[in-house]
Amino acid sequence: MSSNKKSLTIRVLVVEDSEHDRRLYRRAVREATGKADFRITECERAEEALALLEDKAASFDLILTDHKLPGMSGLELCKELLSRDCSVPMVLTTGAGTEQLALKALKAGVNDYIIKDGNQGYLDLLPAKLLEVVQKHNERAARIKAEKALRESEKKYRALFEGSRDGFVRMDMTGSIMEFNGAFMKMLGYGKRELLAKTDAELIPEKWRSRESQIMKEQVLKKGYSKFYENECQKKDGTVLPVELRRYLVRGEDGKPFGVWAFVRDISDRKKTEQELLKRKEFTERILDNLPIGLAVHSNDTGKLLYMNQKFVEISGWPKKSMPDGEKTLRCLFPDPTYRKEIRRKIYEAIAVDADASTQTEELVIVTKGGLKKNITANLILLKAQKLTIFTIIDTSELKLLQSQLIRSERLAATGQLAASIAHEINSPLQAITLMLSELTDKHGADDDLSAGLRLLKDAYESIRETVKNLLDLNRPVTEQQVFVGVNEIIEKTVKLLEGYLKKNKTEIILHLSRKVPPAFVSTQELGQVFINLMTNAVEAMVGISRPGKKWKGRTDAKNEITIQTKFRKRAIVITISDSGPGIETGDIDYIFDPFYTRKKRMGIGIGLSTCLLIIESCGGTITAKNGANVGAVFILKLPVVLDPVLAE
């Protein structure tokens, strides 16, 4: 303890005009060992002290001044210093003091008052008195500073507490509301007295109260706080407010809990945003699920399958929950290791492209979950910035089938036409042979050997005639079973099937399909073949295939367009297919439906339109052709509307 006291240095400014008293002060503090280390600075007049303190007030810990001084008195000096907000403690001394003077000094703000009475031993008490004054002053200054800091802290806390947009509420351990800020009161719509009369449980919907009790028991009381969690609060108007909150346990000095603070945030806007995002997500997924192409999204980082639309499920046969991620996806779709290796190589080639987004299109064959092989057109879209790979597929199996059927139909029709020509050439000689055999049989019927030979010739003739009959049957194509079907649907489906071909040839399809058109009683597949023939012919005319070596005026500048229009007119479905090509030569228009008539020099044998004619006529309809008003060819198909399938048969 003594070492600590000796370490305390007290710088004292002594204002005393008596050299005798100053010497006594110096001796008294010097002999006061163990009290403090007093360092004395002396002034004889109050005016001198004021001048010194003007610049060096912080250099002193105490001012010891005599009351009776030449000029300004000691009390006047103290009053002047206090008026200047001097914070140095002051002690006033006097040789002939009175209670009235002492009272004035203390009222003025002097820290202490000493009467210089040698009989009372004031010099012996002086060091202790000076030390006591300094210590009390320091303690008071420290207390004032702490109180000021506390007030500032409380002011800041209160500003934060009341200015926060989030709610704060304090409850005791029974749940009674004890304190809250304005934000909490505003978000629930209660008045101050109303809230103070409430309990925590009354502000929470009944369905959440058991969970709140569980959170208090398992988190707040055990850890001293809860995690952030979502809940609901009951507002004064009866509505429910979604909130996010966190609870903190409050303990007393004895360590026992006496209350709970809760931080409460209104998340109604966030919930609305989440619901809106959810609606948008559902809307987007509905759009993606109704796309006519299959779509799957993979993460490049994890290889995880992030999304797969309904069309992808239909084409691949793999349900969303059953399709595995990453490399296993390739194994499912391409079970053949050699073929899968080739597919993987193409994927890596796409990844190696130095671009933020790259696309690669391939004609592939996948195997469905049921083991069925399907032809697809696949697009691999790599988004490097988003670290995603989008895999789109279009089922071209039906298109491949239609194409092969069309080729077969064309070949069959060509063979049938050729068979008809051959049959005509053969039937004429056969008629003469028939007459000669009948004549020889009548004349030489008694000759057994000759009759036997004639019978052999007749059998050979019958064989030739049956062969000719079979050849003629090839000119009568077998039609698919006719059903009621929407013509618009067949057109839209055909356009989708030809999408890649049309895109390759930079051709735009414009559809004007009337929703008033009733179903037609036709063969879906054969009518689709008609549309394919007409559209491919239009594309070939516009890109110049139909007229090799001959460029029609403006073709390089013209826009390739095919317009398809459907109408319901006079109990008939009218389908108009027009293009922006060069049109039909005037000399050709009467012959374009004839077999083997073609203007294509590099490809085609001229039976496509004749096949279309046969199919449309088999449905009881008609097909005609003409040139457009300005450019292009126009084909008009008319199909009868059949109300009774039995009547149609």
PLY file of the C-alpha trace (Angstrom):
ply
format ascii 1.0
element vertex 649
property float x
property float y
property float z
element edge 648
property int vertex1
property int vertex2
end_header
0.00 0.00 0.00
2.81 2.50 1.00
4.63 1.98 -2.27
1.47 2.84 -4.18
0.97 6.02 -2.11
4.58 7.14 -2.65
4.12 6.67 -6.36
1.32 9.29 -6.40
2.71 12.67 -7.47
0.68 15.74 -6.56
1.57 19.01 -8.27
0.49 21.88 -6.01
0.26 25.57 -6.90
0.69 27.55 -3.64
-0.59 31.14 -3.72
0.76 32.77 -0.52
2.29 36.21 0.02
3.98 35.18 3.32
7.43 33.69 2.79
7.21 32.28 6.31
4.01 30.33 5.55
5.39 29.09 2.22
8.46 27.69 4.00
6.21 25.98 6.55
4.17 24.39 3.72
7.32 23.09 2.04
8.59 21.58 5.28
5.21 20.00 6.09
4.85 18.19 2.75
8.54 17.21 2.72
8.23 15.60 6.15
4.97 13.80 5.16
6.73 10.64 4.08
4.43 7.88 2.85
1.67 10.29 1.95
2.51 11.45 -1.56
5.21 13.14 -3.59
4.22 16.81 -3.41
5.78 19.15 -5.94
5.31 22.82 -5.05
5.05 25.81 -7.40
4.74 29.18 -5.57
3.07 32.51 -6.40
2.77 35.53 -4.11
-0.20 37.21 -5.75
-3.53 35.98 -7.17
-2.94 37.89 -10.42
0.34 36.00 -10.90
-1.44 32.68 -10.36
-4.15 33.57 -12.91
-1.50 34.34 -15.51
0.25 31.06 -14.80
-2.95 29.02 -14.89
-4.01 30.67 -18.15
-1.44 28.55 -19.99
-0.64 25.75 -17.58
-3.84 24.80 -15.76
-3.35 21.17 -16.73
0.05 21.19 -15.08
-1.42 21.23 -11.55
-3.40 18.75 -9.47
-4.27 21.20 -6.66
-4.41 24.93 -5.88
-3.67 25.97 -2.27
-4.37 29.69 -1.81
-4.43 32.04 1.19
-7.53 34.17 1.53
-5.76 37.43 2.42
-3.55 38.38 -0.51
-2.40 41.75 -1.79
-4.85 42.86 -4.45
-7.29 40.06 -5.38
-8.20 37.87 -2.41
-7.92 34.09 -2.37
-11.74 33.67 -2.46
-11.97 36.03 -5.43
-9.22 34.01 -7.14
-11.22 30.80 -6.63
-14.41 32.39 -7.97
-12.57 33.68 -11.05
-11.06 30.28 -11.76
-14.44 28.57 -11.38
-15.97 31.09 -13.77
-13.32 30.01 -16.28
-14.34 26.34 -15.83
-11.06 25.50 -14.16
-11.22 21.84 -13.14
-8.29 21.92 -10.69
-9.46 21.37 -7.06
-8.96 24.34 -4.71
-8.25 24.66 -0.97
-8.63 28.04 0.75
-6.52 28.87 3.86
-6.88 31.74 6.29
-5.28 32.80 9.55
-8.42 34.35 11.01
-11.25 32.40 9.53
-14.92 32.63 10.36
-17.81 30.27 9.71
-19.31 32.85 7.38
-16.16 32.90 5.23
-16.02 29.14 5.20
-19.67 28.96 4.09
-19.03 31.47 1.28
-15.99 29.53 0.12
-17.82 26.19 0.01
-20.84 27.76 -1.71
-18.55 29.31 -4.30
-17.24 25.83 -5.18
-14.01 25.62 -3.17
-13.21 22.01 -2.37
-12.03 22.59 1.22
-11.23 25.21 3.81
-8.24 25.23 6.27
-7.67 27.54 9.22
-3.98 28.18 9.85
-4.06 27.51 13.62
-0.70 26.34 14.94
-2.28 25.22 18.18
-4.48 22.79 16.28
-1.49 21.31 14.44
-2.82 22.21 10.99
0.64 21.75 9.40
0.73 18.11 10.51
-2.71 17.55 8.97
-1.99 19.56 5.82
-0.45 16.75 3.65
-3.26 14.33 4.49
-5.89 17.00 3.85
-4.36 17.92 0.49
-4.12 14.24 -0.51
-7.75 13.67 0.55
-8.95 16.64 -1.53
-7.09 15.38 -4.63
-8.34 11.83 -4.20
-11.95 12.93 -3.70
-11.68 15.23 -6.67
-10.26 12.44 -8.85
-12.93 10.03 -7.68
-15.66 12.57 -8.37
-14.17 13.33 -11.80
-14.00 9.63 -12.61
-17.59 9.17 -11.45
-18.78 12.11 -13.52
-16.91 10.76 -16.53
-18.41 7.31 -16.05
-21.88 8.77 -15.59
-21.44 10.85 -18.71
-20.27 7.82 -20.66
-23.22 5.86 -19.32
-25.62 8.58 -20.33
-24.08 8.75 -23.77
-24.24 5.00 -24.07
-27.81 4.93 -22.90
-28.63 7.73 -25.31
-27.10 5.81 -28.17
-28.83 2.62 -27.08
-32.14 4.42 -26.78
-31.68 6.02 -30.21
-30.84 2.60 -31.65
-33.63 0.97 -29.71
-36.28 3.45 -30.80
-34.88 4.21 -34.23
-34.59 0.61 -35.35
-37.03 -0.59 -38.01
-36.90 -3.99 -36.34
-38.85 -4.73 -33.21
-37.33 -5.28 -29.76
-39.37 -6.64 -26.87
-38.43 -7.74 -23.35
-40.46 -10.20 -21.32
-40.09 -11.58 -17.83
-39.81 -15.32 -17.26
-43.60 -15.66 -17.13
-43.92 -14.15 -20.61
-45.40 -10.81 -19.53
-44.38 -7.92 -21.80
-42.12 -5.51 -19.89
-40.53 -3.25 -22.51
-40.57 -2.73 -26.27
-39.63 -0.20 -28.92
-41.84 1.79 -31.26
-41.18 -0.48 -34.22
-42.58 -3.51 -32.36
-45.63 -1.54 -31.30
-46.20 -0.26 -34.84
-45.83 -3.63 -36.58
-48.50 -5.21 -34.36
-50.81 -2.20 -34.25
-51.24 -2.11 -30.45
-51.00 0.89 -28.14
-48.40 1.03 -25.35
-50.80 0.16 -22.52
-52.38 -2.62 -24.61
-49.02 -4.27 -25.22
-47.96 -3.99 -21.59
-51.12 -5.90 -20.67
-50.23 -8.73 -23.08
-48.15 -11.86 -22.67
-45.79 -13.40 -25.17
-48.14 -16.34 -25.73
-51.06 -14.06 -26.56
-49.10 -12.53 -29.45
-48.33 -15.92 -31.02
-50.95 -17.95 -32.96
-51.95 -21.05 -31.05
-50.52 -23.44 -33.63
-46.98 -22.15 -32.93
-47.06 -21.98 -29.12
-45.81 -25.50 -28.48
-42.88 -24.90 -30.83
-42.06 -21.66 -29.01
-41.98 -23.52 -25.70
-39.67 -26.10 -27.23
-37.30 -23.39 -28.55
-37.21 -21.73 -25.10
-36.46 -25.04 -23.41
-33.94 -26.49 -25.85
-32.16 -23.35 -27.05
-32.69 -20.20 -24.98
-32.45 -21.73 -21.50
-29.58 -24.04 -22.48
-27.44 -21.77 -24.68
-28.65 -18.35 -23.62
-30.03 -17.57 -27.07
-31.93 -19.12 -29.95
-31.13 -19.41 -33.60
-32.89 -17.11 -36.04
-36.18 -18.70 -36.95
-39.41 -17.80 -38.69
-42.73 -17.52 -36.92
-45.95 -15.53 -36.94
-47.34 -12.81 -34.68
-50.99 -12.02 -34.08
-51.75 -8.37 -34.90
-54.40 -6.30 -33.17
-56.66 -6.41 -36.24
-56.61 -10.23 -36.16
-54.33 -10.69 -39.16
-51.15 -12.72 -38.96
-47.73 -11.13 -39.52
-44.83 -13.34 -40.69
-41.71 -12.53 -38.69
-38.14 -13.64 -38.20
-36.97 -13.56 -34.60
-34.23 -14.49 -32.18
-34.43 -14.70 -28.39
-31.76 -13.84 -25.80
-31.80 -14.83 -22.14
-31.23 -12.04 -19.57
-29.53 -12.98 -16.27
-29.15 -11.00 -13.05
-26.00 -10.43 -11.00
-26.70 -13.70 -9.22
-26.63 -15.51 -12.55
-30.31 -16.38 -12.44
-32.44 -15.63 -15.52
-35.02 -12.94 -15.01
-36.18 -12.15 -18.55
-35.87 -12.62 -22.30
-35.11 -10.12 -25.03
-36.53 -10.88 -28.48
-35.40 -9.37 -31.77
-38.38 -9.34 -34.18
-38.21 -8.54 -37.89
-41.21 -8.09 -40.19
-40.63 -10.37 -43.20
-44.00 -9.92 -44.88
-42.35 -8.18 -47.87
-39.78 -10.94 -48.09
-42.52 -13.55 -47.97
-44.39 -11.76 -50.75
-41.19 -11.70 -52.79
-40.59 -15.38 -52.11
-44.15 -16.19 -53.14
-43.74 -14.08 -56.27
-40.46 -15.84 -57.08
-42.15 -19.18 -56.45
-44.99 -18.20 -58.79
-42.48 -17.13 -61.40
-40.58 -20.37 -60.96
-43.78 -22.36 -61.34
-44.78 -20.25 -64.33
-41.37 -20.77 -65.93
-41.52 -24.48 -65.25
-45.02 -24.64 -66.75
-43.68 -22.95 -69.88
-40.67 -25.26 -70.01
-42.84 -28.31 -69.38
-45.07 -27.33 -72.30
-42.22 -26.74 -74.73
-42.29 -29.09 -77.73
-38.64 -29.94 -77.08
-37.01 -31.83 -74.23
-34.77 -29.75 -71.97
-32.36 -30.75 -69.20
-29.94 -28.55 -67.20
-26.75 -29.86 -65.59
-24.28 -28.17 -63.24
-20.76 -28.17 -64.68
-19.25 -28.07 -61.18
-21.13 -30.93 -59.55
-22.56 -32.70 -62.57
-25.90 -32.64 -60.79
-29.08 -32.72 -62.86
-30.75 -29.44 -61.90
-33.84 -29.58 -64.05
-35.61 -31.75 -66.62
-38.85 -30.72 -68.32
-41.85 -32.94 -69.05
-41.03 -33.31 -72.76
-37.58 -34.62 -71.87
-39.30 -37.16 -69.61
-41.65 -38.18 -72.43
-38.89 -38.54 -75.00
-36.35 -40.29 -72.77
-38.86 -42.33 -70.78
-36.98 -41.45 -67.59
-39.01 -39.86 -64.73
-37.44 -36.79 -63.12
-36.73 -38.57 -59.85
-35.25 -41.65 -61.55
-32.80 -39.93 -63.89
-29.32 -40.07 -62.28
-26.75 -37.25 -62.35
-23.57 -36.62 -64.27
-21.91 -39.48 -66.16
-24.77 -41.80 -65.25
-27.12 -39.67 -67.37
-25.04 -40.52 -70.44
-25.05 -44.18 -69.46
-28.83 -44.16 -69.30
-29.36 -42.46 -72.66
-26.42 -44.05 -74.48
-25.86 -47.54 -73.02
-23.50 -48.60 -75.82
-19.96 -47.81 -74.51
-18.50 -47.08 -77.95
-21.31 -44.74 -78.93
-21.23 -43.10 -75.50
-17.49 -42.47 -75.88
-18.16 -40.62 -79.11
-20.88 -38.54 -77.46
-18.56 -37.67 -74.58
-15.87 -36.59 -77.04
-18.31 -34.18 -78.69
-19.28 -32.76 -75.30
-15.65 -32.13 -74.41
-15.14 -30.46 -77.79
-18.00 -28.10 -76.96
-16.49 -27.38 -73.51
-13.12 -26.64 -75.09
-14.58 -23.84 -77.23
-13.21 -20.51 -75.97
-16.53 -18.70 -75.64
-18.92 -17.78 -72.84
-21.67 -19.71 -74.61
-21.36 -22.35 -77.29
-23.88 -24.55 -79.07
-23.42 -27.85 -80.82
-26.17 -29.69 -82.72
-26.06 -33.41 -83.41
-28.32 -36.10 -84.82
-28.24 -38.88 -82.21
-29.97 -42.08 -81.23
-30.97 -42.52 -77.57
-32.31 -45.52 -75.72
-35.37 -44.89 -73.52
-35.82 -46.43 -70.10
-38.05 -49.03 -71.74
-35.26 -49.96 -74.16
-36.80 -48.25 -77.22
-34.41 -46.55 -79.63
-35.34 -43.04 -80.73
-33.86 -40.67 -83.28
-33.31 -37.22 -81.81
-31.87 -33.87 -82.79
-29.80 -32.77 -79.79
-28.44 -29.33 -78.95
-25.68 -29.02 -76.38
-25.61 -25.44 -75.04
-22.68 -24.68 -72.75
-22.95 -21.57 -70.53
-19.47 -21.16 -69.09
-20.20 -18.02 -67.05
-23.13 -19.72 -65.31
-21.29 -23.06 -65.18
-24.29 -24.79 -66.71
-24.89 -27.16 -69.60
-28.30 -27.18 -71.29
-29.22 -30.31 -73.23
-32.21 -30.01 -75.59
-33.64 -32.90 -77.60
-36.29 -33.17 -80.31
-37.81 -36.53 -81.09
-37.33 -36.99 -84.84
-38.34 -40.65 -84.88
-41.74 -39.87 -86.36
-40.18 -37.53 -88.91
-37.71 -40.23 -89.89
-40.63 -42.61 -90.20
-42.61 -40.15 -92.32
-39.60 -39.53 -94.50
-39.02 -43.21 -95.03
-42.72 -43.75 -95.70
-42.72 -40.90 -98.18
-39.74 -42.37 -99.95
-41.42 -45.75 -99.97
-44.65 -44.19 -101.27
-42.80 -42.38 -104.04
-40.96 -45.52 -105.00
-44.15 -47.52 -104.82
-46.03 -45.03 -106.95
-43.17 -44.94 -109.47
-43.14 -48.72 -109.60
-46.92 -48.79 -110.00
-46.83 -46.27 -112.86
-44.09 -48.26 -114.53
-46.09 -51.43 -113.94
-49.13 -49.84 -115.60
-47.03 -48.93 -118.62
-45.55 -52.41 -118.83
-48.96 -54.02 -118.29
-50.34 -52.03 -121.24
-47.53 -53.25 -123.46
-47.97 -56.86 -122.34
-51.77 -57.04 -122.33
-52.09 -56.33 -126.09
-50.00 -59.33 -127.18
-51.68 -61.45 -124.51
-55.09 -60.75 -126.06
-53.87 -62.06 -129.44
-52.34 -65.10 -127.76
-55.66 -65.78 -126.05
-57.55 -65.79 -129.36
-54.99 -68.04 -131.05
-55.07 -70.57 -128.18
-58.87 -70.72 -128.33
-58.79 -71.25 -132.10
-56.15 -74.00 -131.88
-58.08 -75.76 -129.12
-61.27 -75.76 -131.21
-59.52 -77.12 -134.32
-57.23 -79.72 -132.73
-59.14 -80.75 -129.64
-58.91 -84.43 -130.64
-55.12 -84.36 -130.67
-54.20 -85.29 -127.11
-50.55 -84.35 -127.36
-51.34 -81.01 -128.94
-54.10 -80.33 -126.40
-51.65 -81.05 -123.59
-49.22 -78.54 -125.07
-51.99 -75.98 -125.48
-52.97 -76.42 -121.83
-49.35 -75.75 -120.84
-49.39 -72.58 -122.94
-52.70 -71.51 -121.32
-51.26 -72.05 -117.84
-48.22 -69.97 -118.78
-50.54 -67.27 -120.11
-52.56 -67.25 -116.85
-49.31 -66.91 -114.92
-48.29 -63.90 -117.02
-51.75 -62.32 -116.62
-51.60 -62.78 -112.77
-48.17 -61.16 -112.72
-49.48 -58.20 -114.69
-52.44 -57.94 -112.26
-50.07 -57.84 -109.28
-48.01 -55.11 -110.96
-51.15 -53.07 -111.52
-52.06 -53.39 -107.83
-48.88 -51.46 -107.02
-50.45 -48.43 -108.61
-53.22 -48.53 -105.98
-51.57 -47.37 -102.70
-52.89 -48.86 -99.46
-54.31 -46.08 -97.29
-53.96 -45.91 -93.52
-57.15 -46.14 -91.49
-58.93 -42.81 -91.51
-59.93 -41.12 -88.25
-61.28 -37.76 -87.11
-58.28 -35.48 -86.54
-57.57 -31.76 -86.41
-55.98 -30.49 -89.63
-54.33 -27.62 -87.73
-52.63 -30.10 -85.40
-51.22 -32.08 -88.32
-49.90 -28.85 -89.90
-48.27 -27.69 -86.64
-46.76 -31.11 -86.06
-45.38 -31.25 -89.60
-43.84 -27.80 -89.23
-42.14 -28.93 -86.03
-40.86 -32.06 -87.75
-39.36 -29.97 -90.57
-38.01 -27.29 -88.23
-34.36 -28.25 -88.72
-34.73 -28.56 -92.50
-36.50 -25.19 -92.71
-33.91 -23.52 -90.51
-31.09 -24.94 -92.58
-32.64 -23.45 -95.71
-33.46 -20.14 -93.93
-37.17 -20.55 -94.51
-39.83 -18.98 -92.29
-43.22 -20.59 -91.77
-46.20 -18.24 -91.32
-49.32 -19.91 -89.95
-52.85 -18.50 -90.13
-54.84 -21.40 -88.71
-58.51 -20.83 -88.03
-59.74 -22.32 -84.77
-63.17 -22.71 -86.39
-61.94 -25.54 -88.62
-63.65 -28.81 -87.56
-61.90 -32.21 -87.50
-61.39 -33.96 -90.85
-61.92 -37.67 -91.51
-58.49 -38.47 -92.96
-55.36 -40.51 -92.51
-53.08 -38.56 -90.17
-49.91 -40.04 -91.61
-50.86 -39.65 -95.28
-52.09 -36.06 -94.85
-48.81 -35.32 -93.08
-47.00 -36.72 -96.14
-48.93 -34.30 -98.35
-47.85 -31.31 -96.24
-44.25 -32.50 -96.17
-44.24 -32.85 -99.97
-45.72 -29.42 -100.55
-43.43 -27.66 -98.06
-40.24 -29.36 -99.29
-41.19 -28.58 -102.89
-41.69 -24.91 -101.89
-38.29 -24.80 -100.14
-36.56 -26.39 -103.16
-38.20 -23.84 -105.47
-37.14 -20.90 -103.28
-33.51 -22.03 -102.87
-33.20 -22.89 -106.57
-33.05 -26.69 -106.51
-36.07 -26.96 -108.78
-34.39 -24.86 -111.46
-30.64 -25.62 -111.45
-28.53 -23.15 -113.34
-31.45 -20.70 -113.63
-31.86 -17.91 -111.11
-35.26 -16.31 -110.85
-35.24 -12.54 -110.51
-34.63 -11.24 -107.00
-34.18 -14.71 -105.43
-30.98 -13.78 -103.60
-32.68 -10.77 -102.05
-36.07 -12.36 -101.41
-37.12 -13.69 -98.03
-37.96 -17.41 -98.04
-41.48 -17.71 -96.63
-44.15 -20.39 -96.66
-47.63 -19.29 -95.60
-50.19 -21.89 -94.54
-53.79 -20.84 -94.01
-56.83 -22.88 -92.99
-60.49 -21.86 -93.29
-63.91 -23.43 -92.98
-65.96 -22.64 -96.12
-69.24 -24.21 -97.30
-68.89 -27.44 -95.33
-65.32 -27.88 -96.54
-61.91 -27.40 -94.97
-59.81 -25.18 -97.22
-56.03 -25.36 -96.81
-53.91 -22.85 -98.74
-50.14 -23.31 -98.95
-48.22 -20.52 -100.70
-44.54 -19.62 -100.97
-42.37 -16.67 -101.96
-40.57 -18.60 -104.69
-40.54 -18.15 -108.47
-43.91 -19.83 -108.96
-44.88 -22.45 -111.57
-43.98 -22.11 -115.25
-47.07 -21.43 -117.35
-46.39 -24.44 -119.50
-46.00 -26.75 -116.50
-49.07 -25.92 -114.45
-51.30 -28.42 -116.30
-48.89 -31.32 -115.84
-47.42 -31.00 -112.34
-49.71 -33.69 -110.90
-48.73 -36.19 -113.61
-46.42 -39.03 -112.56
-42.79 -38.69 -113.60
-43.22 -35.03 -114.52
-40.48 -32.95 -112.87
-38.36 -29.85 -113.35
-35.72 -31.13 -110.95
-32.59 -32.04 -112.86
-30.48 -33.22 -109.95
-33.00 -35.09 -107.86
-36.60 -36.38 -107.91
-38.51 -38.47 -110.44
-41.73 -36.47 -110.49
-44.16 -38.51 -108.44
-44.40 -36.40 -105.24
-47.35 -34.29 -106.37
-49.04 -37.26 -107.98
-48.83 -39.02 -104.61
-50.37 -35.95 -102.95
-53.19 -36.03 -105.49
-53.91 -39.71 -104.81
-53.97 -39.19 -101.03
-56.23 -36.11 -101.13
-58.60 -37.78 -103.59
-58.72 -40.89 -101.38
-60.12 -38.59 -98.65
-62.78 -37.28 -101.03
-60.99 -33.97 -101.45
-59.33 -31.95 -104.20
-55.96 -30.30 -104.74
-55.24 -27.54 -107.25
-52.30 -25.27 -108.05
-51.84 -21.75 -109.35
-49.41 -18.87 -109.21
-49.65 -16.11 -106.64
-50.60 -12.54 -107.50
-46.97 -11.35 -107.30
-44.62 -14.27 -106.63
-44.72 -17.87 -105.59
-46.88 -20.93 -106.10
-50.22 -21.50 -104.37
-51.65 -24.96 -103.62
-55.29 -25.18 -102.50
-56.52 -28.31 -100.75
-60.19 -28.89 -100.02
-61.30 -31.65 -97.65
-64.93 -32.52 -97.06
-66.37 -32.25 -93.53
-67.85 -35.59 -92.54
-70.20 -35.57 -89.57
-70.94 -39.31 -89.48
-68.03 -41.83 -89.56
-70.39 -44.53 -90.89
-71.41 -42.24 -93.74
-67.73 -41.51 -94.37
-66.99 -45.21 -94.73
0 1
1 2
2 3
3 4
4 5
5 6
6 7
7 8
8 9
9 10
10 11
11 12
12 13
13 14
14 15
15 16
16 17
17 18
18 19
19 20
20 21
21 22
22 23
23 24
24 25
25 26
26 27
27 28
28 29
29 30
30 31
31 32
32 33
33 34
34 35
35 36
36 37
37 38
38 39
39 40
40 41
41 42
42 43
43 44
44 45
45 46
46 47
47 48
48 49
49 50
50 51
51 52
52 53
53 54
54 55
55 56
56 57
57 58
58 59
59 60
60 61
61 62
62 63
63 64
64 65
65 66
66 67
67 68
68 69
69 70
70 71
71 72
72 73
73 74
74 75
75 76
76 77
77 78
78 79
79 80
80 81
81 82
82 83
83 84
84 85
85 86
86 87
87 88
88 89
89 90
90 91
91 92
92 93
93 94
94 95
95 96
96 97
97 98
98 99
99 100
100 101
101 102
102 103
103 104
104 105
105 106
106 107
107 108
108 109
109 110
110 111
111 112
112 113
113 114
114 115
115 116
116 117
117 118
118 119
119 120
120 121
121 122
122 123
123 124
124 125
125 126
126 127
127 128
128 129
129 130
130 131
131 132
132 133
133 134
134 135
135 136
136 137
137 138
138 139
139 140
140 141
141 142
142 143
143 144
144 145
145 146
146 147
147 148
148 149
149 150
150 151
151 152
152 153
153 154
154 155
155 156
156 157
157 158
158 159
159 160
160 161
161 162
162 163
163 164
164 165
165 166
166 167
167 168
168 169
169 170
170 171
171 172
172 173
173 174
174 175
175 176
176 177
177 178
178 179
179 180
180 181
181 182
182 183
183 184
184 185
185 186
186 187
187 188
188 189
189 190
190 191
191 192
192 193
193 194
194 195
195 196
196 197
197 198
198 199
199 200
200 201
201 202
202 203
203 204
204 205
205 206
206 207
207 208
208 209
209 210
210 211
211 212
212 213
213 214
214 215
215 216
216 217
217 218
218 219
219 220
220 221
221 222
222 223
223 224
224 225
225 226
226 227
227 228
228 229
229 230
230 231
231 232
232 233
233 234
234 235
235 236
236 237
237 238
238 239
239 240
240 241
241 242
242 243
243 244
244 245
245 246
246 247
247 248
248 249
249 250
250 251
251 252
252 253
253 254
254 255
255 256
256 257
257 258
258 259
259 260
260 261
261 262
262 263
263 264
264 265
265 266
266 267
267 268
268 269
269 270
270 271
271 272
272 273
273 274
274 275
275 276
276 277
277 278
278 279
279 280
280 281
281 282
282 283
283 284
284 285
285 286
286 287
287 288
288 289
289 290
290 291
291 292
292 293
293 294
294 295
295 296
296 297
297 298
298 299
299 300
300 301
301 302
302 303
303 304
304 305
305 306
306 307
307 308
308 309
309 310
310 311
311 312
312 313
313 314
314 315
315 316
316 317
317 318
318 319
319 320
320 321
321 322
322 323
323 324
324 325
325 326
326 327
327 328
328 329
329 330
330 331
331 332
332 333
333 334
334 335
335 336
336 337
337 338
338 339
339 340
340 341
341 342
342 343
343 344
344 345
345 346
346 347
347 348
348 349
349 350
350 351
351 352
352 353
353 354
354 355
355 356
356 357
357 358
358 359
359 360
360 361
361 362
362 363
363 364
364 365
365 366
366 367
367 368
368 369
369 370
370 371
371 372
372 373
373 374
374 375
375 376
376 377
377 378
378 379
379 380
380 381
381 382
382 383
383 384
384 385
385 386
386 387
387 388
388 389
389 390
390 391
391 392
392 393
393 394
394 395
395 396
396 397
397 398
398 399
399 400
400 401
401 402
402 403
403 404
404 405
405 406
406 407
407 408
408 409
409 410
410 411
411 412
412 413
413 414
414 415
415 416
416 417
417 418
418 419
419 420
420 421
421 422
422 423
423 424
424 425
425 426
426 427
427 428
428 429
429 430
430 431
431 432
432 433
433 434
434 435
435 436
436 437
437 438
438 439
439 440
440 441
441 442
442 443
443 444
444 445
445 446
446 447
447 448
448 449
449 450
450 451
451 452
452 453
453 454
454 455
455 456
456 457
457 458
458 459
459 460
460 461
461 462
462 463
463 464
464 465
465 466
466 467
467 468
468 469
469 470
470 471
471 472
472 473
473 474
474 475
475 476
476 477
477 478
478 479
479 480
480 481
481 482
482 483
483 484
484 485
485 486
486 487
487 488
488 489
489 490
490 491
491 492
492 493
493 494
494 495
495 496
496 497
497 498
498 499
499 500
500 501
501 502
502 503
503 504
504 505
505 506
506 507
507 508
508 509
509 510
510 511
511 512
512 513
513 514
514 515
515 516
516 517
517 518
518 519
519 520
520 521
521 522
522 523
523 524
524 525
525 526
526 527
527 528
528 529
529 530
530 531
531 532
532 533
533 534
534 535
535 536
536 537
537 538
538 539
539 540
540 541
541 542
542 543
543 544
544 545
545 546
546 547
547 548
548 549
549 550
550 551
551 552
552 553
553 554
554 555
555 556
556 557
557 558
558 559
559 560
560 561
561 562
562 563
563 564
564 565
565 566
566 567
567 568
568 569
569 570
570 571
571 572
572 573
573 574
574 575
575 576
576 577
577 578
578 579
579 580
580 581
581 582
582 583
583 584
584 585
585 586
586 587
587 588
588 589
589 590
590 591
591 592
592 593
593 594
594 595
595 596
596 597
597 598
598 599
599 600
600 601
601 602
602 603
603 604
604 605
605 606
606 607
607 608
608 609
609 610
610 611
611 612
612 613
613 614
614 615
615 616
616 617
617 618
618 619
619 620
620 621
621 622
622 623
623 624
624 625
625 626
626 627
627 628
628 629
629 630
630 631
631 632
632 633
633 634
634 635
635 636
636 637
637 638
638 639
639 640
640 641
641 642
642 643
643 644
644 645
645 646
646 647
647 648
